[in-house]
Amino acid sequence: MSETTATANYLDAENEVLSAANGVDYAHRTTGASDATPLVMLQHFRGNLDNWDPALVDALARGRRVITFDNRGVAASSGTTPNTMAQMALDAIDFIEALEVGEVDLLGFSIGSFLAQEIALVRPSIVRNLVLASAAPQGASGMHGWAPEVIDAVGKPEPSPADYLGVFFTGSEAGQAAGQQVAGRIFGARTVDRDAPTTWQTRLAQYDAVCAWGQPNHSMLERVSAICMPVFVANGDSDPMILPRYSYLLAGLIPGARLKIYPDAAHGFLFQHHAEFAADVDVFLTGVSDEEVSSQ
Amino acid sequence: MSETTATANYLDAENEVLSAANGVDYAHRTTGASDATPLVMLQHFRGNLDNWDPALVDALARGRRVITFDNRGVAASSGTTPNTMAQMALDAIDFIEALEVGEVDLLGFSIGSFLAQEIALVRPSIVRNLVLASAAPQGASGMHGWAPEVIDAVGKPEPSPADYLGVFFTGSEAGQAAGQQVAGRIFGARTVDRDAPTTWQTRLAQYDAVCAWGQPNHSMLERVSAICMPVFVANGDSDPMILPRYSYLLAGLIPGARLKIYPDAAHGFLFQHHAEFAADVDVFLTGVSDEEVSSQ
């Protein structure tokens, strides 16, 4: 793998490039200095390296190495974004294999959670623990594409800050205040060496994959019961993009899964509640290696 | 219907008999004096009228009429207990129809929650709102009969108080203290006109039905998505009899369902947390008539 330099905070993490066996050059950043199993983060619809809240990455990186990356065709990575979750998952596996670290912990957010499920099912040997944030299982009914007001907002060529806030945060005073803080950290705090923006090709291909994932197919729901590693499912209680009911469904279908729903929070619950969520993830990642998941 | 006398508390509620069109004489009690839609309670495995915590019934009856009853063949009701949930549900429907009140709210607890689902699916016109406590959908994998330590405890001819406490309450100090209080209210507080005990025939037939309900059948899970009235799903976080994951599953499969998991609580969570649970049920029953369920 390429030389990586772990840093103490995400805002200062260098943009690095890792060339994988599939010929793709993956843009990525590393935060934290632990030698333990790294946590690899799988990003949301149209997101790049800068769309991870630095406060969340820093909180997660206190106990471990955190690796963020752009998948094939996304932002500064080379290639073209594929239009199925299955191919995106294979591309993510190639990146993880190129890290040459053996197994990793995975944190998938939104469509990243779809990839995380795919990876856990197709290459379980590289996944130690799985965190599914704002997640849904393939085939669940009622999620064929985002809701009209959601895709109208985040699917347009140039979404505005208001579009972002409306999907990622609730309309309450606390939700909007959190949104302003998160937006400041994501869009304003890093002033040099920002990632490349994601393209319209990425937007179209990712949304093709979203619509394919959401085609209702009850029998397809059964496959996540084969996920065999410890799983933590988390969402905001008011997520308009991926409804909490799909988190319930995942936690009901995956044996032993833990579930937590965060209050007064929408799609960006993990940024809004970054300290609490990072602490919960830390308990999950450090605890489940030694003991059975005890909550069920 | 037979004359019913609403009373202010469950311990003083009279044992009454209602003869239904199916020829069964149903033992039942009524608490609370409201003229509004009554709440009908569906009891757990081997339970009779006395196995409802009077503190819970009284809390629920503050805002409405609460009706408890013994189903066909159970305790003081006439007839023989059938060995399928479907037939038990039809027997419960006959009791509800005999009340001549039109639609009711239903609170099903444990196997009572199985009947509540059946009733909602087979006779939706009589169900306004549905509360599913310690519930599971038919066909979910991993629930073919209670866990060995659970059926060993509550399935024996004469379960002891310790057997009851071990399944209905957690082993924590708070859990066991709550259990002692609940057991005192259920087994000791009513000294006259107690209900008849349930028979070994009832135990065998009900457990046949439990084992039939728990035969794994993924495709069967889809049917609860047809439940069309507002639903509140609730359980303890440490229920050994019906694991919380089945509550997640129900809340994920039933459109718009609300979900709440109560802390440090096992099968008897609704008795242990009777004030909080009754308040949550009250908010659910009084709120959902006028507005859409907003949590999803």
Interface residues (C-beta under 8 A of the other chain):
Chain A: A140 S141 G142 H218 S219 L221 E222 S225 D237 S238 L243 P244 R245 Y246 S247 Y248 L249 L250 A251 G252 L253 P255 G256 A257 L259 S295 Q296
Chain B: A140 S141 G142 H218 S219 L221 E222 S225 D237 S238 L243 P244 R245 Y246 S247 Y248 L249 L250 A251 G252 L253 P255 G256 A257 L259 S295 Q296
